[in-house]
Amino acid sequence: MTHCGSGHLTEYGYRWEIESGYRSIKRFMAATTSMDFGLRFFYFAFACLLYSIWRAVDLLVQVELTGEYEHSPIVTADNTLTLLKKETGIG
């Protein structure tokens, strides 16, 4: 029974990564005061897409530079957002 309980604790420990992910996604969201659900959902979905692209680019850069993947990013969200603003003028 103890072994089964420790497995659940290990799984619960991964929840922190999920919470951190949502916090990071918020950084990619456009600010709005609109009450339109469709617009707010679009902003969230677009932020999720940008977040996923950032994580994928970071993974590829880490593997190329170090040969392995660590969870702490080399390409930061701030760097990514700055580049997006510079290249697109959005933000």
C-alpha positions as CSV (number, residue, x, y, z in Angstrom):
1,M,0.0,0.0,0.0
2,T,2.9,2.4,0.7
3,H,4.3,1.9,-2.8
4,C,1.0,2.8,-4.3
5,G,0.8,6.0,-2.2
6,S,4.3,7.1,-3.2
7,G,3.4,6.8,-6.9
8,H,0.5,9.2,-6.4
9,L,2.8,11.7,-4.6
10,T,5.2,11.5,-7.5
11,E,2.4,12.1,-10.0
12,Y,1.1,15.0,-7.9
13,G,4.6,16.5,-7.9
14,Y,4.3,17.0,-11.7
15,R,1.4,19.3,-11.0
16,W,3.8,22.1,-10.3
17,E,5.0,22.0,-13.9
18,I,1.4,22.3,-15.1
19,E,0.8,25.3,-12.8
20,S,4.0,26.9,-14.0
21,G,3.0,26.3,-17.6
22,Y,-0.3,28.1,-17.2
23,R,1.4,31.0,-15.6
24,S,3.8,31.1,-18.5
25,I,1.0,30.9,-21.0
26,K,-0.6,34.0,-19.4
27,R,2.6,36.0,-20.4
28,F,1.8,35.2,-24.1
29,M,-1.9,36.4,-23.8
30,A,-3.1,39.7,-25.2
31,A,-4.7,41.9,-22.7
32,T,-8.4,42.5,-23.2
33,T,-11.5,43.7,-21.3
34,S,-13.8,42.2,-23.9
35,M,-16.6,40.0,-22.5
36,D,-16.9,38.2,-25.9
37,F,-16.1,34.5,-25.1
38,G,-15.0,33.8,-28.7
39,L,-12.4,36.5,-28.6
40,R,-11.2,35.6,-25.2
41,F,-10.9,31.9,-26.2
42,F,-9.0,32.9,-29.4
43,Y,-6.5,34.9,-27.3
44,F,-6.0,31.9,-25.0
45,A,-5.7,29.4,-27.8
46,F,-3.2,31.7,-29.6
47,A,-1.2,32.1,-26.4
48,C,-1.1,28.3,-26.0
49,L,0.2,28.1,-29.6
50,L,2.9,30.7,-28.9
51,Y,3.9,29.0,-25.7
52,S,4.2,25.6,-27.5
53,I,6.3,27.1,-30.2
54,W,8.6,28.7,-27.6
55,R,9.0,25.4,-25.7
56,A,9.7,23.5,-29.0
57,V,12.3,26.0,-30.1
58,D,13.9,25.9,-26.6
59,L,14.0,22.1,-26.8
60,L,15.6,22.1,-30.2
61,V,18.2,24.7,-29.2
62,Q,19.1,22.8,-26.0
63,V,19.5,19.5,-27.8
64,E,21.6,21.1,-30.5
65,L,23.8,23.0,-28.1
66,T,24.1,20.4,-25.2
67,G,22.9,17.1,-26.7
68,E,20.2,16.8,-23.9
69,Y,17.1,18.5,-22.7
70,E,16.8,20.2,-19.3
71,H,13.6,21.7,-18.0
72,S,15.0,25.1,-17.4
73,P,15.0,27.0,-20.7
74,I,17.9,28.4,-22.5
75,V,15.6,30.4,-24.8
76,T,13.5,32.4,-22.3
77,A,10.0,33.6,-22.6
78,D,11.2,37.2,-22.4
79,N,13.6,36.6,-25.3
80,T,10.8,35.1,-27.3
81,L,8.3,37.9,-26.6
82,T,10.9,40.5,-27.3
83,L,11.7,38.9,-30.7
84,L,8.0,38.6,-31.5
85,K,7.4,42.3,-30.7
86,K,10.5,43.3,-32.7
87,E,9.6,41.2,-35.8
88,T,5.8,41.7,-35.9
89,G,5.3,45.0,-34.1
90,I,2.6,43.3,-31.9
91,G,2.7,44.0,-28.2
